[in-house]
Amino acid sequence: MTVCLEALGPEPGRPYVERAKPEHPSLVDTGHLVDELFGVTNIPNSVWIDEEGMIVRPAEPAWPAVRERREAPAPPPDLPQRTADMMVEASKIVSDAAAYLEALHDWVEKGAESRFALSADEVIARSQPRRPDEAAAAAHFELGRHLHISGDLDGARGHFREAHRLQPNNWTYRRQAWSMEPGGEGPMARFWQGPRPDAEDDWPYDGDWVSDTKAIGAENYYPRFQP
């Protein structure tokens, strides 16, 4: 099963689902309940659940294929600078796709005998208890989503900012809030957003995808795979 985290409804994710032509259920999570219930804080993430309905690996970075890491191509001369900056930072992101896929295939083949299938105690230890700040962040994000749907963008921004403050490592909350801002050049603007060069004072958030990724180092955007 695949789940698209998209507070704006099914339409933004529909082209990607249709292009993939999946033979499994593809859902849209408008309330980010996957974040709240399973601890997802970035995408792509996966949760392994066995035939008995037991979680055998909690949320972790996941990739469908291994892609060769390449330098960012030279951007077209007419490309907005912030989009060019995004391409550069995205090219620096490190993934453990090969190790993850090897583990996934091993689990599919061996099931509970796979060394990558964790015990219940290991799953609990890796999941970590949900802190009050994280629970409050989920509540603020939901309130922000409700206000945005109701047409109160200013009210929504306040709750989104609080969700970001309470759970700063939750990239899904950040990207979703940024993508709800008006403006932007082209379809990729929805992915990262950020202040327009001619209206930086109007940007309602402390960060954006490019500046926040630079701050942590693009190579740290995903945690490394743990067998």
KAURLIN-V710502 format. One line per field, one symbol per residue. ss: DSSP state (~ for helix, > for strand, _ for the rest). psi: psi as a letter, one per 30 degrees, with the letter a starting at -180 (. if undefined). burial: 1 if it has 24 or more other C-alpha atoms within 12 Angstrom, else 0. A space follows every 50 residues. Layout:
ss=???
psi=???
burial=???
//
This chain:
ss=_>>>>_____~~~~~~~~~~_____>>>>___~~~~~~______>>>>>_ ____>>>>>>>___________________~~~~~~~~~~~_____~~~~ ~~~~~~~~~~~~~______~~~~~~~~____~~~~~~~~~~~~~~~~~~_ __~~~~~~~~~~~~~~____~~~~~~~~~_________~~~~_______~ ~~______~~~~~~~~_~~~_______
psi=kkkkjjfgafeefeeeeeefhlglkjlkjfghfeeeefgkfllkllkkka fggkkfkaklkkkflkkkkllklkkkfgkkeeeeeeeeeeffkklheeee eeeeeeeeefbffkffjlleeeeeefekljleeeeeeeeeeeeeeeeeef gieeeeeeeeeeeeeeifgjfeeeeeeeffklaljlefefeealkkfghe ffkglflleeeeeeefkffgekllkj.
burial=01111111000110000000000000011111111101111111111110 00001111111110000000000000000001111111111111111001 10110010000000011100001000000000010011111111100100 00000111111111111111111111111110010000111111100000 001111111101100001001110100
//
